[in-house]
């Protein structure tokens, strides 16, 4: 399962990167951290744009760097696709020629049929004849993504592809990224500092701080780890993978299932069987010792408390298991004491709100 | 009217300028690329050497070249060892002098247009499987096109107009080293003002036309216009 092994030690005087990572061969691995945490430097080391003094990088069994054996594959020899923060299109080439630039240089490229599918997937068919200077920021970034995919790379690296866009353009591009997420069968390493992008795209989450890996694991596990700052954040949330099982048209609701239970959501316009990512904010979850039966809240689920924070201030964080899913709840420390909540006891959670991510 | 001798000098001048410009572009391109990318401590020295002809009196440059190309000079000994004699008072001596004299006019516009091409474009090319040489030809050269045009035009016109260096190393040999600027001088010396007018007028028209094209057609890169 693990096919990406990356160990890098790099020193720039005031900044040190020291990571040892193993990432899965499928899905999106998000490198998450504040600016200066080293996430972009790590990605550039993987691409070979930066050469760590000490490094070992193995992708799908191929060694791209091994400083002990003096192996360092130049970027242009690495079968990767890279999307920069700024789209970095060639300003002297049309959109189509930009797409062809890499394609021409790769033997097992995507081929014209699949390139056309990628062009459709990213909605850039009407832009092919234009020059990059006549594109909006969002369009440029979509072209850059298509240009990287046209190479038919073994791995796709994306460095904050949405960071330079305003909120409206971000919203315009995110659905395309979500679609890519479902259709790509290569690993993607995605750098961001946005929790929203983490929630929407990540399968694996790597949290970086000051050049070191603070945590690394599946999104659900990492999101709900109480020893990480993420769980304490006001925006703390967990993301569940669910499947549409039923539409309750009378009430404009959709029922979805997950391993060990089901939820009601506001009506989703999608077929039964469709996979969804649902985000539940910790602040929208409350805990009850008995099953509440006269409440307006629809989503009441049995749960078991799996972890608690010590009550150090007014707010406590509780990690629960609902079936196989992990859930976070932010409650007051006072409630924690009054309800005598302990690890291992069975409770009911009330979920006040959910948001659908794709 | 232009006499046939005048026409010969014009032809010779353009021949020197064309060959010198070609050589300057071939040498100047890698040199300018290196200067625009390097952090080497040699950068300052090389920059200064390249720019020297901008401030040095042409006769000084010509004098040193004359000495160096002479039978006892380094260049002279080298060319004699090659079996081609000395270069002073020859066509190729003139080309060599022109190359050194006009080099800054080629290197500087190239250097500034290379510097404007960010690291990002080259990194993008590398992630798209282009080797450094490949990306130089397919990304750098097209993006630096205004710089190349400016460099070629300035190098060429500056060579056409040189006088001091020619007088020192080329002399005044018809059909070998007698270029337009020298011919104009000859006409004036002989009080043939009408002939001097014709030739001077030709050069004035030529220079003005070239600059007009340069400033009206090349709008892409303001950096490529060093005199703006």
Boltz contact constraints between the chains, C-beta under 6 A:
constraints:
  - contact:
      token1: [A, 49]
      token2: [B, 123]
      max_distance: 6.0
  - contact:
      token1: [A, 75]
      token2: [B, 126]
      max_distance: 6.0
  - contact:
      token1: [A, 76]
      token2: [B, 126]
      max_distance: 6.0
  - contact:
      token1: [A, 76]
      token2: [B, 129]
      max_distance: 6.0
  - contact:
      token1: [A, 76]
      token2: [B, 130]
      max_distance: 6.0
  - contact:
      token1: [A, 76]
      token2: [B, 131]
      max_distance: 6.0
  - contact:
      token1: [A, 82]
      token2: [B, 127]
      max_distance: 6.0
  - contact:
      token1: [A, 88]
      token2: [B, 120]
      max_distance: 6.0
  - contact:
      token1: [A, 88]
      token2: [B, 124]
      max_distance: 6.0
  - contact:
      token1: [A, 92]
      token2: [B, 142]
      max_distance: 6.0
  - contact:
      token1: [A, 92]
      token2: [B, 143]
      max_distance: 6.0
  - contact:
      token1: [A, 101]
      token2: [B, 128]
      max_distance: 6.0
  - contact:
      token1: [A, 102]
      token2: [B, 128]
      max_distance: 6.0
  - contact:
      token1: [A, 102]
      token2: [B, 129]
      max_distance: 6.0
  - contact:
      token1: [A, 105]
      token2: [B, 129]
      max_distance: 6.0
  - contact:
      token1: [A, 106]
      token2: [B, 129]
      max_distance: 6.0
